[in-house]
Amino acid sequence: MTEVFPLYQQANKIPKQRQSTHAGLYFDRFYNLNEAQSDQKSRKDESPETRKSGFLKEIERMSGESKCGNPSELRAYQDRHLNLLIALNGVARVYRSDWHWVSGLGLPNPVENGFLWHPTLATPYLSGAAVKGLVRAWIEQDAAETKEKKQLLKKLFGSDTKQTTEQQTGDIIFFDAFPIEPVELTVDTITPHYSDWYSNGNNATIDNPETVPADWNTTQPIPFLAIKQSKLMFSFAARPGISLSEQERLLIKTALDDALQWLGAGAKTAVGYGYMSEDLNETNRLGKERRKREEELRKREEERRKREEALLRPAEKTLKWLQNALNHRLDNGIQPNPSDELRQKLAEAIKKAEESDEWLSTEVEMLVALADRCIEYWGGCKGNKKLTTLQTSAHQLLEKHSC
């Protein structure tokens, strides 16, 4: 029976690719060294591990001296992500791997060891879910098991069960950790000594010594892709509508530092992979860039506000100022003072509306509603003649415009 393969027989090697080629696409979709395929004499005697290793080396060579990832695309992605963090008041830090690291070994792939590729950046990365699990694991083991600790974990990270009655979303969003510059790949090897014992040890028999862990077992080197020393940007932020305390922010920052230093991220941490330390120079660079961008955004917002105000009618400008002044006092818990600038501006606005025909009926209604809110904020008119006069004038104005 003739065997049929999904690739042309001539496609035995990955062709030379341009720098922009997505190596992850080839790794996930174009493995062309099927074990049963033996159309070339040179490959008839090759072991599966040799073919897999050769394929991985082709992927490694695809990045070449330019490494894996496009510098301009990584920079643009970093800029967009920084803008998102500014909008969410998030935190960003850069960590450098102490040695190799690897992510996604458990993903399905013909070479038996997967690899997690970013779908658009064509670089390896750590998923936000993995970062969240890492930080939570450190906090869980670093402190005593108390009721307060359980409540804090549930608040920050969400429920740890899938029961409908206990489900709760955590207050923190952990973003994917991605390289800030192109990374270099390498082919490493796992050498299990007792592979048959691990896979068939429960069926070990006397007449099959290979299933017994002993010195006579044959080792089977298994190749896999890894990432050499590189820099990654880790970040987190509170969910929209949630405000984190400084104590909670510090807890997450410290836990992330300690978890990357002592637990490691990704796979094979037991043999030294995935340990990282903060790169203070890069973190400080990010901080300076963020402050610069925040200042630019503030200036643009100020210019936009001025353009909008230039188009407003005088009555609209007055209403906007009064509304903002009242909201500022309410939001910041400022002690009510009926003699402050707000009362003076409100009295002037009511007088102008009485003397001028430029105020529309809807604007007068808004002005009177604001006057009532201000008087309520000041504690009411009782015992205060000025506020009583102010409220009376406001409602007389409303009656005048209603006629």
C-alpha atoms as one frame of an Amber mdcrd trajectory, in Angstrom:
protein
   0.000   0.000   0.000   1.384   3.396  -1.008   1.807   5.860   1.842   0.546
   9.401   1.268   2.105  12.392   3.027   0.753  15.960   3.261   3.913  17.492
   1.734   5.582  17.138  -1.646   8.511  14.729  -1.718  10.821  17.547  -2.815
  10.041  19.511   0.359  12.625  17.754   2.487  14.359  20.836   3.764  13.122
  24.162   4.966  14.192  26.680   2.310  16.157  29.768   3.150  13.758  32.369
   4.482  13.774  36.091   4.842  14.237  37.729   8.222  10.491  38.395   8.477
   9.573  34.699   8.298   7.509  33.440  11.244   9.634  30.564  12.584   6.765
  29.454  14.797   4.597  28.779  11.754   7.194  26.343  10.397   7.666  24.750
  13.792   3.946  24.156  14.319   2.839  23.323  10.770   5.695  22.195   8.551
   7.450  19.275  10.195   8.434  17.319   7.072  10.490  14.435   8.478   7.795
  11.874   9.161   9.227   8.728  10.725   7.648   6.516   8.073   8.959   8.659
   5.237  12.102   7.086   3.793  12.215   8.332   0.228  15.811   9.491   0.640
  18.538   6.913   1.219  20.394   9.294   3.503  17.489   9.245   5.925  16.625
   5.575   5.929  19.009   4.800   8.759  18.351   7.957  10.783  16.684   7.539
  14.158  13.533   9.560  14.911  15.503  11.619  17.443  18.109  12.481  14.786
  15.415  13.641  12.384  13.756  15.701  15.103  17.048  17.256  16.124  17.782
  18.141  12.507  14.397  19.793  12.146  14.944  21.866  15.298  18.368  22.956
  14.082  16.720  24.139  10.856  14.337  26.248  12.962  17.308  27.549  14.947
  19.128  28.481  11.736  16.058  30.303  10.422  16.610  33.031  12.992  20.298
  33.164  12.097  22.421  36.065  13.269  19.380  38.344  13.271  17.897  36.257
  16.102  14.221  35.511  16.539  11.843  38.460  16.215  11.779  41.755  14.357
  13.241  44.674  16.393  10.863  47.301  14.995   7.797  45.099  15.554   8.876
  44.323  19.116   9.420  48.024  19.762   6.013  48.949  18.337   4.334  46.247
  20.423   6.125  47.494  23.537   4.962  51.058  22.834   1.336  49.976  22.408
   1.492  47.909  25.573   2.987  50.811  27.509   0.107  53.033  26.370  -2.334
  50.404  27.650  -0.584  50.300  31.025  -0.715  54.092  31.275  -4.470  54.006
  30.626  -4.948  51.289  33.275  -2.377  52.728  35.720  -0.511  49.425  35.497
   2.994  48.325  36.453   5.769  47.199  34.075   9.168  45.706  34.903  11.915
  44.111  32.843  13.630  40.867  33.879  16.693  39.172  32.433  16.863  35.389
  32.379  19.844  34.035  34.317  20.270  31.238  31.758  18.047  29.429  29.274
  14.276  29.335  29.588  11.537  27.495  27.726   7.763  27.759  27.531   5.137
  25.435  26.081   6.949  22.075  26.223   3.624  20.338  26.791   2.055  21.650
  23.588   1.471  18.995  20.891   4.118  18.779  18.183   5.672  15.990  16.050
   9.020  16.489  17.817   7.220  15.543  21.082   8.259  18.746  22.855   6.202
  21.794  21.996   7.093  25.470  22.069   4.965  28.549  22.776   5.229  31.080
  19.947   3.637  34.505  19.943   1.149  34.483  17.039   2.155  37.888  15.627
   5.609  38.684  17.037   7.097  35.308  16.054   9.001  35.101  19.339   8.653
  32.877  22.402   6.790  34.355  25.364   5.198  33.504  28.716   1.418  33.635
  28.850  -0.324  35.908  31.334  -2.005  32.858  32.870   1.413  31.326  33.560
   2.650  34.540  35.196  -0.499  34.740  37.319  -0.101  31.127  38.455   3.557
  31.705  39.289   2.851  34.763  41.472  -0.071  33.077  43.199   2.000  29.958
  43.912   4.689  32.059  45.589   2.229  33.969  47.786   0.483  30.724  48.772
   3.695  29.092  49.965   5.359  32.205  51.363   2.815  33.022  54.091   0.968
  31.046  56.733  -2.420  29.612  55.785  -4.875  31.996  57.442  -8.395  33.183
  56.751  -7.070  36.646  55.857  -4.619  35.151  53.360  -7.365  33.129  51.654
  -9.534  36.227  51.372  -6.637  38.235  49.910  -5.838  35.522  47.354  -9.473
  35.349  46.290  -9.669  39.132  45.978  -6.481  39.509  43.939  -6.486  36.310
  41.874 -10.098  35.137  41.884 -11.596  31.795  42.864  -9.425  28.690  42.861
 -12.434  26.405  42.287 -14.882  26.107  39.404 -18.022  25.790  41.500 -20.592
  28.268  40.244 -21.487  29.558  43.706 -17.852  30.435  44.517 -16.637  31.850
  41.228 -15.069  35.289  41.452 -12.864  37.246  39.084  -9.605  38.531  40.530
  -8.842  42.236  40.801  -5.557  41.935  38.875  -4.885  41.400  35.171  -1.549
  39.721  34.393  -0.364  40.367  30.851   1.796  38.149  28.651   5.526  38.514
  29.318   7.244  39.145  25.981  10.849  39.817  24.875  11.751  43.470  24.448
  14.409  42.595  21.872  15.058  39.677  19.478  16.067  36.444  21.207  18.427
  33.637  20.259  17.183  30.053  20.109  19.177  26.935  20.886  18.572  23.186
  20.699  18.880  21.450  24.077  18.467  17.789  24.931  16.585  15.775  27.536
  18.178  12.384  28.258  15.783  10.161  30.218  17.543   6.987  31.432  14.451
   4.972  32.227  11.959   5.957  29.530  10.412   2.460  29.335  10.035   2.400
  33.097   8.307   5.787  33.082   5.927   4.758  30.294   5.362   1.042  31.051
   6.568   0.549  34.606   3.130  -0.494  35.779   3.325  -3.460  33.360   6.866
  -4.549  34.259   7.549  -8.276  33.863  10.542 -10.537  34.501  10.964 -11.356
  30.830  11.069  -7.667  29.860  14.044  -6.108  31.693  13.765  -2.812  29.770
  10.765  -1.856  31.908  12.861  -2.065  35.088  14.933   1.018  36.100  18.504
  -0.254  35.919  21.939   0.503  34.466  21.351  -1.613  31.386  18.575   0.653
  30.090  19.315   2.499  26.867  19.214   6.283  27.046  17.113   8.131  24.485
  18.157  11.753  23.965  15.145  13.924  23.119  15.830  17.347  21.536  13.816
  20.475  22.303  13.981  24.195  21.569  15.037  26.636  24.293  15.750  30.359
  24.534  19.128  31.722  25.521  19.556  34.584  27.973  17.077  37.338  27.107
  15.062  40.244  28.522  11.307  40.071  29.053   8.750  42.696  30.010   6.357
  41.609  32.784   3.310  43.735  33.585   0.060  43.775  35.517  -2.797  46.180
  36.221  -6.046  46.380  38.144  -9.228  45.512  36.313 -11.178  48.560  35.068
 -13.222  49.961  37.919 -10.910  48.452  40.564  -8.347  50.421  42.560  -5.367
  48.623  44.090  -3.851  49.890  47.318  -0.128  50.611  47.460   0.236  47.662
  49.828  -1.360  45.313  47.277   0.819  46.672  44.467   3.937  46.173  46.570
   2.833  42.636  47.434   2.488  41.688  43.751   5.795  43.339  42.783   7.677
  41.571  45.571   5.996  38.237  44.855   6.884  38.504  41.146  10.521  39.272
  42.004  10.809  36.371  44.443   8.900  33.890  42.274  11.121  34.501  39.238
  14.242  34.320  41.398  13.358  31.213  43.442  10.669  29.279  41.548  11.473
  30.092  37.933   9.102  30.551  34.994   8.199  28.085  32.281   9.337  24.464
  32.064  12.339  22.527  33.435  12.938  24.867  36.378  14.216  21.885  38.394
  17.379  21.832  36.256  18.012  25.580  36.178  15.748  26.868  33.422  13.528
  29.928  33.779  15.166  31.786  36.677  15.188  35.549  36.189  16.369  38.721
  37.915  15.140  42.259  37.458  17.102  44.373  34.983  17.053  47.694  36.832
  18.520  49.647  33.909  15.761  48.501  31.553  13.061  48.983  34.197  14.297
  52.535  34.831  14.363  53.178  31.082  10.741  52.058  30.870   9.870  54.342
  33.782  11.453  57.380  32.107   9.746  56.587  28.825   6.442  56.192  30.601
   6.738  59.528  32.398   7.645  61.221  29.119   4.651  59.673  27.389   2.321
  60.589  30.250   3.474  64.200  29.958   2.839  64.126  26.195  -0.641  62.704
  26.776  -1.332  65.381  29.396  -0.306  68.137  26.978  -2.428  66.674  24.176
  -5.397  66.391  26.529  -4.915  69.996  27.629  -4.788  71.153  23.997  -7.928
  69.150  23.199  -9.718  70.663  26.190  -8.773  74.177  25.117 -10.008  73.541
  21.561 -13.314  72.246  22.900 -13.723  75.177  25.268 -13.044  77.614  22.431
 -16.145  76.261  20.676 -18.390  76.539  23.737 -20.856  79.356  24.308 -20.296
  81.498  27.459 -23.190  79.794  29.263 -21.790  76.340  28.443 -18.353  77.332
  29.743 -19.878  78.563  33.006 -21.904  75.370  33.502 -18.869  73.207  32.795
 -16.742  75.102  35.321 -19.413  74.847  38.032 -19.937  71.122  37.385 -16.199
  70.357  37.523 -15.713  72.443  40.673 -18.537  70.667  42.509 -17.400  67.198
  41.389 -13.842  67.958  42.502 -15.038  68.833  46.001 -17.297  65.790  46.257
 -14.732  63.322  44.883 -11.939  64.529  47.154 -14.020  64.946  50.313 -13.260
  68.661  50.633 -14.880  70.280  53.666 -17.956  72.345  52.608 -17.412  76.106
  52.728 -20.357  78.275  51.549 -18.030  81.269  51.280 -15.584  79.720  48.796
 -15.130  80.499  45.103 -17.840  78.049  44.030 -20.627  80.038  45.756 -19.370
  83.294  44.269 -19.235  81.845  40.725 -22.691  80.316  41.161 -24.181  83.637
  42.293 -22.555  85.427  39.339 -23.923  82.827  36.915 -27.484  83.209  38.237
 -27.229  87.004  37.977 -25.934  86.814  34.364 -28.733  84.424  33.422 -31.288
  86.871  34.870 -29.851  89.857  33.010 -29.035  88.192  29.687 -31.134  86.527
  26.995 -28.232  84.294  25.896 -29.103  81.480  28.323 -31.299  78.760  26.837
 -34.083  77.175  28.868 -32.197  73.876  29.099 -29.107  75.694  30.341 -31.132
  77.505  33.003 -32.582  74.171  34.157 -29.060  72.754  34.459 -27.923  75.854
  36.374 -30.770  75.577  38.895 -30.126  71.845  39.340 -26.461  72.619  40.024
 -27.478  75.285  42.541 -29.636  72.759  44.427 -26.769  70.244  44.482 -24.327
  72.882  45.743 -26.702  73.967  48.518 -27.159  70.318  49.524 -23.351  69.933
  49.596 -23.095  73.025  51.833 -25.602  71.557  54.281 -28.804  73.318  53.259
 -30.124  76.847  53.597 -31.209  76.673  57.232 -29.600  79.486  59.212 -27.728
  80.862  56.178 -29.329  83.927  54.583 -26.900  84.024  51.659 -27.720  80.460
  50.626 -31.447  81.104  51.091 -31.207  84.141  48.818 -29.173  82.144  46.298
 -31.724  79.328  46.139 -34.647  81.743  45.879 -32.980  83.602  42.998 -32.287
  80.334  41.195 -35.885  79.109  41.341 -37.284  82.526  40.388 -35.021  82.369
  37.341 -36.396  78.928  36.482 -40.002  80.158  36.767 -39.186  83.116  34.539
 -37.828  80.875  31.764 -40.687  78.403  32.128 -43.300  81.032  31.329
